[in-house]
Amino acid sequence: MEVNENGLRQIRDVLIRYSQYGSAYEVFDKHDIGLRQFASTVESQLRAGNPPTFDLKAHETKSGHAETHEISRHGINFLQQGD
C-alpha cells in the first residue's frame, strides 16, 4: 500500500489548514520531503493494520494541541499481493 498523488494532496491540504507552517505547502510538490515523511507515516500505519493517519505535534499546529489526521481511501493505492 502506498500513498498516491491524491493522498499527498490531502496531506498538503491538512498542513495548509492546520499547521503553523502551512504556507510552506501552498505550492504542491509531490517530491517535497515533508509531504513524503507524512506519507511514509501513513504507509507505516497501514502496514500495522491501522487507519491511514498521521500526527501533527502540538508545536506544529495552529491550535497548539497534538492532532491526528486521516486521509481517505482515494489517497491510497492498494497493491495486489506480491507487488
N, C-alpha and C positions, 0 to 999 in steps of 0.2 A: 504494500500500500504506500502510496506517495501523494504528497500534496501537489495538486496541479496548478496551473496559472490562475484559475478561478479561486482556488484556496489561498494563493498568495495575495490576490486582490482583496479577499475577505480579511486576511490578516492585516493588510495595509489599511483597510477601512477602519478596523478596530483601533489600530495605532493612531490614526489621524483623529479619531473621535475621543479616545480615552487616555492616550499617552501624553505626557508633558512634552515629548519630543515628536509629536505628530507631524509638525510642519516639515520635518526631515523626510517624510514619506509622501509628500504631496505629488511628486513626480514618480510614477510607477516604474520600477526597475526590477524585473524578475530575477536578476542576479545579485540584488542587494544582500549583503552579508547579514544584516539584521533580520530581514524577512526570512532568509534561509535558515537562520538559527531558530526562529519561532516555528517554521515549517518542520524542522528536524524534531523539535519537541512534540509537535502534533503527531508525527510519524511514530515516535517512540511510545507515545500514549496509545496509539492504535495497536502497535505490536504487543503491548502489555494487556490488550483486551479492554482498554478504557475508551471513553469517548474522545473525539478529536479536539482536545483542548490545549490551550497554552495560558500561562500565567503572566501577569504584569505585577511586578513588585510595587509595594506602597510608594517608594521614592520615584517610580516611573510614571505613576498615574496622576491625572488631574485631580482625582478625588482624594488622594493621599492614603488610600486603602489598597491592599492587595486585591487583585481582581483575576478571575478566571474567565476566559472567553472560549467559545466553541465555534468551529466552522461547520458548515453544512456538508452533507454527503456530496454535493455538487463540486466541492473543493478537493475531493479525494479521488484518485484513480485506484480502484480496487483491482489489483493484479491477479491473474489466474494462478492457481497452484503450480509451482515450479518456475514461475517467472522471476 
